[in-house]
Amino acid sequence: MMHGFIPPHRYYAYLSWTDVQEMPDKENVVLIQPLGAIEQHGPHLPLAVDSAIATGVLGHALETLDPAIPAYALPPQYVGKSNEHCHFPGTLMLSAETLGRVLTETAESLYQSGFRKLVFANAHGGQPQVLDIVARDLHQRFPDFWIFPFFIWNVEHRVADWLSPKELAEGIHAGDAETSLLLSLLPDTVKMNNAVAEYPDQRLKDGLISLEGKLPVSWVTRDISRSGVIGDATAANPEKGDRILTDLAQGWVTALTAVHHFQAGPSDPKPID
């Protein structure tokens, strides 16, 4: 079925146009756009990792969200801005401009239908900056339209309890956490016999300049990994994945509840002298 991990009663595309027309208090209905990627995740994981995590975590959160909170997941945006993985076969890519336009025009359609709260539930680390720009530009054009560009891993969670210090510091792609989650969500797609541990070249770990720190350098995956893995996939197991999934889902329940109750103060801009 189309809804995948999303509970069918929370899947926006299963609504009729009259359901949308008659929906009460649309200004406080929470719509969620899952965003992932179709890109390489090493020799052991499927291309769909980020998309599976976005929809899987969100689906589990929507299963336990208070039924009184109106919240619906939009059809997932599976293909994202993945050009950092372009040298590995199988990766699909959209430009920042194309992804931004798709999200903008989708949001415009939702605004026209009367909705005023949209969450980007993004699980791909290569595109948060695009989502930030889209969110700000939409709100600037439509002051009563609130966009929440959330990263799937940025909700409250205890994932650090189950990862090694080295993995926490350096495991940013296809390592322990993502592999464990896929062993929980889509175990038949994981080839643990192909799992490897590979961390970035020492030159890109030490000193002032870093991959994703305060003073980052531009990089693509082939600069730092031969396998496509940046972390330790061999440490993963399904039990850990179950714990991470439950923990992240609870964090998303808290975040979606906060979005539903979010009320901005009145806008009263003051001219700059």
C-alpha positions as CSV (number, residue, x, y, z in Angstrom):
1,M,0.0,0.0,0.0
2,M,1.0,3.6,-0.6
3,H,1.3,4.6,3.1
4,G,4.2,2.2,3.9
5,F,5.2,2.8,7.5
6,I,2.7,5.6,7.9
7,P,-0.6,4.7,9.7
8,P,-3.3,4.8,7.0
9,H,-5.5,7.1,9.0
10,R,-2.6,9.6,9.2
11,Y,-1.8,9.5,5.4
12,Y,-2.7,12.8,3.7
13,A,-3.1,11.3,0.2
14,Y,-6.0,9.0,1.5
15,L,-8.1,12.0,2.3
16,S,-10.8,13.2,-0.1
17,W,-11.1,16.8,-1.2
18,T,-14.2,17.1,0.9
19,D,-12.3,15.7,3.9
20,V,-9.9,18.6,3.5
21,Q,-12.6,21.2,2.8
22,E,-14.5,20.2,6.0
23,M,-11.5,19.8,8.2
24,P,-11.9,22.0,11.3
25,D,-9.2,24.3,12.6
26,K,-6.9,23.8,9.6
27,E,-4.6,26.5,10.9
28,N,-3.5,24.1,13.6
29,V,-3.5,20.8,11.7
30,V,0.1,19.5,11.5
31,L,1.2,18.4,8.0
32,I,4.5,16.5,7.8
33,Q,6.6,16.2,4.6
34,P,9.0,13.2,5.0
35,L,12.2,13.8,3.1
36,G,15.0,11.2,2.5
37,A,17.3,10.3,-0.3
38,I,18.1,7.5,-2.8
39,E,21.8,7.3,-2.4
40,Q,24.7,4.9,-1.7
41,H,25.0,3.7,1.9
42,G,28.0,1.3,1.6
43,P,28.0,-2.2,0.3
44,H,25.7,-3.5,3.0
45,L,22.7,-1.1,3.0
46,P,20.0,-0.3,0.4
47,L,19.9,3.0,-1.4
48,A,16.7,3.9,0.4
49,V,18.2,4.2,3.9
50,D,17.4,7.9,4.6
51,S,13.9,7.6,3.1
52,A,13.2,4.4,5.2
53,I,14.4,6.2,8.3
54,A,12.3,9.3,7.7
55,T,9.1,7.3,7.0
56,G,9.8,4.6,9.6
57,V,10.5,7.0,12.5
58,L,7.6,9.2,11.6
59,G,5.2,6.3,11.1
60,H,6.0,5.0,14.6
61,A,5.6,8.4,16.1
62,L,2.2,8.9,14.4
63,E,1.0,5.5,15.8
64,T,1.4,6.8,19.3
65,L,0.6,10.5,18.8
66,D,-2.4,11.7,20.8
67,P,-5.4,10.9,18.5
68,A,-6.8,14.4,19.4
69,I,-3.9,16.0,17.5
70,P,-4.7,16.3,13.8
71,A,-1.5,15.4,12.0
72,Y,-1.0,13.9,8.5
73,A,2.0,12.7,6.6
74,L,2.4,13.8,3.0
75,P,3.7,11.4,0.3
76,P,7.4,11.1,0.9
77,Q,10.0,13.0,-1.1
78,Y,12.3,10.1,-1.7
79,V,14.9,11.7,-4.0
80,G,17.0,14.5,-2.5
81,K,20.1,16.6,-3.0
82,S,22.7,13.8,-2.9
83,N,25.5,15.0,-5.1
84,E,28.1,14.3,-2.4
85,H,27.5,10.6,-3.3
86,C,27.5,11.0,-7.1
87,H,30.6,9.0,-7.6
88,F,28.9,5.8,-6.3
89,P,26.6,4.0,-8.7
90,G,22.9,4.0,-7.9
91,T,22.7,7.4,-6.3
92,L,19.8,9.6,-7.6
93,M,20.2,13.4,-7.4
94,L,18.2,16.5,-7.5
95,S,19.8,19.9,-7.6
96,A,19.2,22.3,-4.7
97,E,17.1,24.4,-7.1
98,T,14.9,21.5,-8.1
99,L,14.4,20.2,-4.6
100,G,13.6,23.7,-3.4
101,R,11.1,24.3,-6.1
102,V,9.3,21.0,-5.5
103,L,9.0,21.8,-1.8
104,T,8.0,25.4,-2.4
105,E,5.2,24.5,-4.9
106,T,3.9,21.7,-2.7
107,A,3.8,24.1,0.3
108,E,2.0,26.7,-1.8
109,S,-0.7,24.1,-2.6
110,L,-1.1,23.3,1.0
111,Y,-1.4,27.0,1.9
112,Q,-4.1,27.4,-0.8
113,S,-6.1,24.6,0.9
114,G,-6.0,26.5,4.2
115,F,-3.2,24.8,6.1
116,R,-0.8,26.9,8.1
117,K,1.7,24.5,9.7
118,L,4.1,22.3,7.7
119,V,7.0,20.2,9.2
120,F,9.9,19.0,7.0
121,A,10.9,15.6,8.5
122,N,14.3,15.3,6.9
123,A,16.6,12.3,7.3
124,H,19.3,13.2,4.8
125,G,22.3,15.1,6.0
126,G,23.0,16.6,2.6
127,Q,20.0,19.0,2.4
128,P,19.1,20.8,5.7
129,Q,20.4,24.1,4.2
130,V,18.0,23.8,1.3
131,L,15.1,23.2,3.7
132,D,16.1,26.2,5.9
133,I,16.1,28.5,2.9
134,V,12.7,27.2,1.6
135,A,11.2,27.5,5.0
136,R,12.3,31.1,5.5
137,D,11.3,32.2,2.0
138,L,7.9,30.7,2.4
139,H,7.3,32.4,5.7
140,Q,8.5,35.7,4.4
141,R,5.9,35.4,1.5
142,F,3.1,34.1,3.7
143,P,3.5,35.5,7.2
144,D,0.8,33.2,8.7
145,F,2.4,30.1,7.3
146,W,4.8,28.4,9.7
147,I,7.4,25.9,8.3
148,F,9.4,23.7,10.7
149,P,12.6,22.4,9.0
150,F,13.4,19.5,11.4
151,F,16.2,16.9,11.1
152,I,15.1,13.4,12.1
153,W,18.0,13.1,14.5
154,N,17.5,16.5,16.2
155,V,14.6,15.6,18.4
156,E,15.2,14.7,22.0
157,H,16.7,11.2,22.2
158,R,19.2,8.9,24.0
159,V,20.9,7.4,21.0
160,A,24.3,8.3,22.5
161,D,23.7,5.7,25.1
162,W,24.1,2.9,22.5
163,L,27.0,4.1,20.4
164,S,30.7,4.2,21.0
165,P,32.4,7.6,21.6
166,K,34.3,7.2,18.3
167,E,31.1,6.5,16.4
168,L,29.4,9.5,18.0
169,A,32.2,11.7,17.0
170,E,32.9,10.4,13.5
171,G,30.2,8.0,12.3
172,I,28.1,10.2,10.0
173,H,27.0,7.9,7.2
174,A,25.9,4.2,7.0
175,G,27.5,3.4,10.3
176,D,26.2,1.8,13.5
177,A,23.1,3.9,14.1
178,E,21.7,3.8,10.5
179,T,22.6,0.1,10.0
180,S,20.9,-0.8,13.3
181,L,17.8,1.2,12.4
182,L,17.6,-0.6,9.0
183,L,18.0,-4.0,10.8
184,S,14.8,-3.0,12.7
185,L,12.9,-1.4,9.8
186,L,13.9,-3.4,6.7
187,P,16.0,-6.3,7.9
188,D,15.7,-8.2,4.6
189,T,17.5,-5.4,2.8
190,V,20.6,-5.4,5.0
191,K,23.7,-7.5,4.1
192,M,25.6,-7.7,7.3
193,N,28.2,-10.0,5.7
194,N,29.3,-6.9,3.6
195,A,29.4,-4.5,6.6
196,V,32.6,-2.6,7.1
197,A,34.1,0.0,9.5
198,E,35.7,3.0,7.8
199,Y,36.4,6.4,9.3
200,P,37.6,9.6,7.5
201,D,41.2,10.2,6.6
202,Q,43.2,11.5,9.6
203,R,43.9,14.8,7.7
204,L,40.2,15.5,7.9
205,K,39.7,14.7,11.5
206,D,42.4,16.7,13.3
207,G,43.0,20.4,13.6
208,L,40.9,23.4,13.2
209,I,39.3,22.4,9.9
210,S,36.7,19.6,10.0
211,L,34.0,17.9,7.9
212,E,31.0,19.2,9.7
213,G,32.3,21.3,12.6
214,K,32.3,25.1,13.1
215,L,34.9,25.5,10.3
216,P,34.0,22.9,7.7
217,V,35.6,22.2,4.3
218,S,33.7,21.2,1.1
219,W,33.9,17.4,0.6
220,V,32.3,14.6,-1.3
221,T,32.2,11.1,0.0
222,R,34.9,9.7,-2.2
223,D,37.3,12.2,-0.6
224,I,36.9,10.4,2.8
225,S,35.7,6.9,2.1
226,R,36.4,4.1,-0.4
227,S,33.5,1.9,0.7
228,G,30.9,4.7,1.1
229,V,30.7,4.0,4.8
230,I,31.7,6.7,7.3
231,G,31.5,4.8,10.6
232,D,31.4,1.3,12.0
233,A,28.6,-0.7,10.4
234,T,29.9,-3.9,12.0
235,A,28.8,-2.8,15.4
236,A,25.1,-2.7,14.4
237,N,22.4,-5.1,15.6
238,P,18.6,-5.3,15.4
239,E,18.0,-5.0,19.2
240,K,19.9,-1.7,19.2
241,G,17.9,-0.6,16.1
242,D,14.6,-1.3,18.0
243,R,15.7,0.8,20.9
244,I,16.8,3.7,18.6
245,L,13.6,3.5,16.7
246,T,11.4,3.7,19.8
247,D,13.5,6.5,21.2
248,L,13.5,8.6,18.1
249,A,9.7,8.1,17.6
250,Q,9.0,9.3,21.1
251,G,11.1,12.4,20.4
252,W,9.0,13.0,17.3
253,V,5.8,12.6,19.3
254,T,7.0,15.4,21.6
255,A,8.1,17.6,18.6
256,L,4.8,17.2,16.7
257,T,2.8,17.9,19.8
258,A,4.8,21.1,20.3
259,V,4.1,22.1,16.6
260,H,0.4,21.6,17.1
261,H,0.4,23.9,20.1
262,F,2.7,26.4,18.6
263,Q,1.3,29.9,18.6
264,A,3.3,32.9,17.3
265,G,2.8,36.3,18.9
266,P,1.3,39.1,16.8
267,S,3.5,40.6,14.2
268,D,4.2,44.2,14.8
269,P,7.4,45.1,12.9
270,K,9.2,48.2,13.8
271,P,11.1,50.3,11.2
272,I,14.8,50.4,11.6
273,D,16.0,54.0,12.3
